[in-house]
Amino acid sequence: DLPVGAWGARPTAQFGYEAAASAGTEFALGTVGAGVGARVGVLKGGVGTASMTLENGVTVGAVVVVNAAGDAVDPATGLPWMAEYVEEFGLIPPPADRLTGYADLRTELSPLNTTIAVVATDAELSPAACKRVAVASHDGLARTLRPCHTPLDGDTVFALA
């Protein structure tokens, strides 16, 4: 989000240390922190999170800062990609005038995009297994952001166990 602030405002090692020292389980979501200037296509991006506990008692969670060149919604329907889940989540298409307005916003892809994610679990995983989780998590980005992993994106997923 350097274009939102100042190009010279770069984080330092001390900035990272202070952020880690003050980290906690409660944090803001949306267009805050790393998500301030984030976009997803022509819409606002930002910070989001989700977690679940599996039947075997293992918890898996993710925190993602979405700043993607691609879209998170299908421009033809205004609904998120993966339409097979539309009914499951009770989503309804936006009114036709909103779709037209959305289509009118189309611009060239921004050259300043990076979607960063952390997938964490309380399962005991080896370093190789963590790498496999990170690789598989990239598939999640590709299913929800289109196009994804373009030369204009610096998409990265970290896995922790």
C-alpha positions as CSV (number, residue, x, y, z in Angstrom):
1,D,0.0,0.0,0.0
2,L,2.9,2.4,-0.5
3,P,0.9,4.5,-3.0
4,V,-1.6,5.2,-0.2
5,G,1.1,6.5,2.2
6,A,4.7,7.4,1.2
7,W,7.1,5.5,-1.0
8,G,9.8,6.2,1.5
9,A,7.8,4.7,4.4
10,R,9.4,1.3,4.5
11,P,9.3,-1.0,7.5
12,T,12.6,-1.7,9.3
13,A,13.8,-4.6,11.3
14,Q,12.8,-2.7,14.5
15,F,9.3,-2.2,13.1
16,G,9.0,-6.0,12.6
17,Y,10.3,-6.7,16.1
18,E,7.9,-4.3,17.7
19,A,5.0,-5.7,15.7
20,A,5.9,-9.3,16.8
21,A,6.3,-8.2,20.5
22,S,2.9,-6.6,20.5
23,A,1.1,-9.4,18.6
24,G,-1.9,-11.0,20.2
25,T,-5.0,-13.0,19.4
26,E,-7.2,-10.0,18.8
27,F,-6.6,-7.9,15.7
28,A,-8.5,-5.7,13.3
29,L,-9.9,-6.9,10.0
30,G,-10.7,-5.1,6.8
31,T,-8.8,-2.1,5.4
32,V,-6.4,-1.8,8.3
33,G,-2.7,-2.4,8.7
34,A,-1.3,-4.2,5.7
35,G,-4.8,-4.0,4.2
36,V,-5.1,-0.2,4.1
37,G,-4.4,0.2,0.4
38,A,-5.3,-3.3,-0.6
39,R,-7.5,-4.1,-3.6
40,V,-8.9,-7.1,-5.2
41,G,-9.4,-6.2,-8.9
42,V,-11.2,-2.9,-8.7
43,L,-12.8,-3.6,-5.3
44,K,-11.4,-3.0,-1.8
45,G,-9.2,-5.8,-0.5
46,G,-7.9,-6.1,3.0
47,V,-7.3,-8.4,6.0
48,G,-9.5,-11.4,6.6
49,T,-9.4,-14.6,8.7
50,A,-11.1,-17.9,9.1
51,S,-10.6,-21.0,11.2
52,M,-12.2,-24.3,12.0
53,T,-11.7,-27.3,14.2
54,L,-11.8,-30.6,12.4
55,E,-13.5,-33.7,13.6
56,N,-10.2,-35.1,14.8
57,G,-9.7,-32.0,17.1
58,V,-7.1,-30.3,15.0
59,T,-7.6,-26.6,14.5
60,V,-6.6,-24.9,11.2
61,G,-6.8,-21.2,10.7
62,A,-5.7,-18.6,8.1
63,V,-5.0,-14.9,8.0
64,V,-4.9,-13.3,4.6
65,V,-4.1,-9.9,3.3
66,V,-5.8,-9.8,-0.1
67,N,-4.2,-7.3,-2.5
68,A,-4.7,-9.1,-5.8
69,A,-4.6,-8.0,-9.4
70,G,-7.4,-10.5,-10.2
71,D,-11.0,-10.5,-9.1
72,A,-12.6,-12.3,-6.2
73,V,-16.0,-12.1,-7.9
74,D,-17.2,-13.2,-11.3
75,P,-17.8,-10.0,-13.2
76,A,-20.7,-11.7,-15.1
77,T,-22.7,-12.5,-11.9
78,G,-21.3,-10.3,-9.2
79,L,-20.9,-13.4,-7.0
80,P,-17.7,-15.0,-5.7
81,W,-16.0,-17.5,-7.9
82,M,-16.9,-21.2,-7.1
83,A,-20.6,-20.8,-7.9
84,E,-21.2,-24.3,-6.6
85,Y,-21.2,-22.8,-3.1
86,V,-23.6,-19.9,-3.8
87,E,-26.7,-21.8,-2.5
88,E,-24.8,-23.2,0.5
89,F,-24.0,-19.7,1.7
90,G,-27.3,-18.1,0.6
91,L,-25.7,-15.6,-1.8
92,I,-27.9,-13.7,-4.2
93,P,-26.7,-11.8,-7.3
94,P,-26.6,-8.1,-7.0
95,P,-29.1,-6.0,-9.0
96,A,-28.4,-5.5,-12.7
97,D,-27.5,-1.9,-12.3
98,R,-24.8,-2.8,-9.8
99,L,-23.3,-5.3,-12.2
100,T,-23.2,-2.7,-14.9
101,G,-21.6,-0.3,-12.5
102,Y,-19.0,-2.9,-11.6
103,A,-18.3,-3.7,-15.2
104,D,-17.8,0.0,-15.9
105,L,-15.0,0.0,-13.2
106,R,-12.8,-2.4,-15.2
107,T,-9.3,-1.0,-15.6
108,E,-5.8,-2.4,-16.4
109,L,-4.3,-4.7,-13.8
110,S,-2.3,-2.8,-11.2
111,P,1.4,-3.6,-11.1
112,L,1.4,-3.4,-7.3
113,N,-0.2,-6.5,-5.9
114,T,0.7,-9.1,-3.3
115,T,-1.6,-11.4,-1.5
116,I,0.0,-12.8,1.7
117,A,-1.4,-15.6,3.8
118,V,-0.5,-17.5,6.9
119,V,-2.1,-20.9,7.4
120,A,-1.6,-22.2,10.9
121,T,-2.5,-25.4,12.7
122,D,-2.0,-26.9,16.1
123,A,-1.3,-30.3,14.4
124,E,2.3,-31.5,14.7
125,L,3.8,-31.2,11.2
126,S,7.3,-31.6,9.9
127,P,8.9,-28.8,7.9
128,A,8.2,-30.8,4.7
129,A,4.5,-31.2,5.7
130,C,4.3,-27.4,6.4
131,K,5.7,-26.8,3.0
132,R,3.0,-29.1,1.5
133,V,0.3,-27.1,3.4
134,A,1.6,-23.9,2.0
135,V,1.7,-25.3,-1.6
136,A,-1.8,-26.6,-1.3
137,S,-3.0,-23.3,0.1
138,H,-1.9,-21.6,-3.1
139,D,-4.6,-23.7,-4.8
140,G,-7.1,-21.9,-2.5
141,L,-5.9,-18.5,-3.8
142,A,-6.2,-19.8,-7.4
143,R,-9.8,-21.0,-6.8
144,T,-10.9,-17.6,-5.3
145,L,-8.9,-15.0,-7.2
146,R,-8.9,-14.9,-11.0
147,P,-6.5,-14.4,-12.6
148,C,-4.1,-15.5,-9.8
149,H,-0.3,-15.8,-9.6
150,T,0.2,-13.3,-12.5
151,P,3.5,-11.6,-13.1
152,L,1.9,-8.6,-11.4
153,D,1.3,-10.5,-8.2
154,G,3.7,-11.5,-5.4
155,D,1.4,-14.1,-3.8
156,T,2.9,-15.9,-0.9
157,V,1.5,-18.4,1.7
158,F,3.3,-19.3,4.9
159,A,2.4,-22.4,6.9
160,L,2.9,-22.7,10.7
161,A,2.5,-25.7,12.9
